Amino acid sequence: MSEQNVSASAMANVLIIDDENQIRKFLDIALRAQGYKTLLAENGQKGLELLALQGADLVVLDLGLPDLDGFDVLYELRSWSNAPVIVLSVRADEEEKVKLLDAGANDYVTKPFSIQELMARLRVLLRQYQHSTADAASFDDGVLKIDFSKRQVFLNQQLLSLTRKEYQLLSLLAKNKGQLITQPQILKDLWGPTHQEDTHYLRILVAKLRGKLNDNAIQPKYIITEPGVGLRFLNTY
């Protein structure tokens, strides 16, 4: 893999939403061989849940899903995520391609497809949409260290493996240390303005993040819950 491809794929997460097991496996192997991380979903609802809870840098979306129409998945996704989307479909008429692009898709590949072509289109989209944060500051209390510029988190000098959403939540709270961040504000920042009622996403995310930080909801060291209001980040070490 060239240095340019390594740069494009470094730490990039690709969500594959396709009901065909063989295609999911094929794409999973091909993408991981090129240095990408993958998330796999066999239907639209699972794909949306994975994107909401773990995030992704790019989505490969099949239109022919068993539970939701691919267009519905695309519309829902676009209401709160700006992740680039490559659509896969056996349908190839120009009218549908225009409709897909208008709905928010970034590119379109017709089945059967060339893996080389798909990889090339994927790299182009990642180069266009990936950007590094401009924040240079860090949080470090001797136990927990957050490097905002590198998007890395260490606990007792051990690098933590956080999902994209877990890092987003921790970063949002830590950058506003001591301030109460309301639940609607967190939901809006992480999932968009149409997800103000999806509090279960946040509950699951907070629980997972606390587990990785060795935090405790009853006697929290970092993430303080203000019941019915929101969250506050405090260092109680």
DATA-V6977 format. One record per pair of residues at least 24 apart in sequence whose C-alpha atoms are under 10 Angstrom apart, sorted by the first residue. I is the first residue (numbers start at 0). J is the second residue. Records with the same first field share a line. If there is no record, write none. Layout:
I=J, J
//
This chain:
0=32, 33, 34
1=33
3=122, 126
4=33, 34, 118, 119, 122, 126
5=33, 34, 35, 122
6=34, 122, 125, 126
7=34, 35, 121, 122, 123, 124, 125, 126, 127, 129
8=33, 34, 35, 36, 56, 121, 122, 125, 126, 129
9=33, 34, 35, 36
10=34, 35, 36, 56
11=35, 36, 37, 55, 56, 57, 125, 129, 163
12=36, 37, 38, 53, 54, 55, 56, 57, 58, 162, 163
13=37, 38, 39, 50, 54, 55, 56, 57, 58, 59, 82, 83, 84, 121
14=38, 39, 40, 46, 47, 49, 50, 53, 54, 55, 56, 57, 58, 59, 60, 82, 84
15=39, 40, 41, 42, 46, 55, 57, 58, 59, 60, 61, 85
16=40, 41, 42, 43, 44, 45, 46, 47, 49, 58, 59, 60, 61, 62, 63, 64, 69, 72, 86, 87
17=41, 42, 43, 46, 59, 60, 61, 62, 63, 64, 65, 69, 87
18=42, 43, 60, 61, 62, 63, 64, 65, 66
19=61, 63, 64
25=114
26=59, 114, 117, 118
29=114, 115, 118
30=114, 118
33=118
41=65, 66
42=66, 67, 68, 69, 72
43=67, 68, 69, 71, 72, 73
44=72
46=72, 76
47=72, 73, 75, 76
48=200
50=76, 80, 82, 163, 164, 190
51=76, 79, 80, 163, 164, 189, 190, 200, 201, 204
52=162, 163, 164, 165, 189, 190, 200, 201, 203, 204
53=161, 162, 163, 164, 165, 166, 167, 204
54=80, 82, 162, 163, 164, 165, 167, 189, 190
55=80, 81, 82, 83, 162, 163, 164
56=81, 82, 83, 84, 124, 125, 128, 129, 163
57=81, 82, 83, 84, 85, 121, 122, 124, 125, 128, 129
58=82, 83, 84, 85, 86, 104, 105, 121
59=83, 84, 85, 86, 87, 104, 106, 107, 108, 117, 121
60=84, 85, 86, 87, 88, 104, 107
61=85, 86, 87, 88, 89, 108, 109, 110
62=86, 87, 88, 89, 90, 99
63=87, 88, 89, 90
69=99
70=98, 99, 102, 103, 104
71=102
73=99, 102, 103, 104
74=99, 102, 103, 104
75=193
76=103, 190
77=102, 103, 104, 191
78=103, 190, 191, 192, 193, 194
79=187, 188, 189, 190, 191, 192, 193, 194
80=189, 190, 191
81=128, 191
82=124, 125, 128, 129
83=121, 124, 125, 127, 128, 129
84=121, 124
85=117, 120, 121, 124
86=110
87=111, 112, 117
88=112
136=174
137=170, 173, 174
138=170, 173, 174, 176
140=234, 235, 236
141=236
142=212, 234, 236
143=212, 221, 234, 236
145=169, 170, 173, 174
146=170
147=173, 174
152=212
153=212
154=211, 212, 213
155=212
159=211, 212
160=211
161=207, 208, 211, 212
162=204, 207, 208
164=189, 190, 201, 204, 208
165=189, 201, 204, 205, 206, 207, 208, 209, 211
166=208
168=201, 204, 205, 208
169=205, 208, 209, 221, 222, 232
170=232
171=232
172=221, 222, 230, 231, 232, 233
173=221, 222, 231, 232, 233, 234
174=232
175=231, 232, 233
176=221, 222, 231, 232, 233, 234
177=223, 230, 231, 232, 233, 234
178=230, 231, 232, 233
179=223, 224, 225, 228, 229, 230, 231, 232, 233
180=224, 225, 228, 229, 230, 231, 232
181=225, 227, 228, 229, 230, 231
182=224, 225, 226, 227, 228, 229, 230
183=228, 229
184=229
185=229, 230
205=230
//
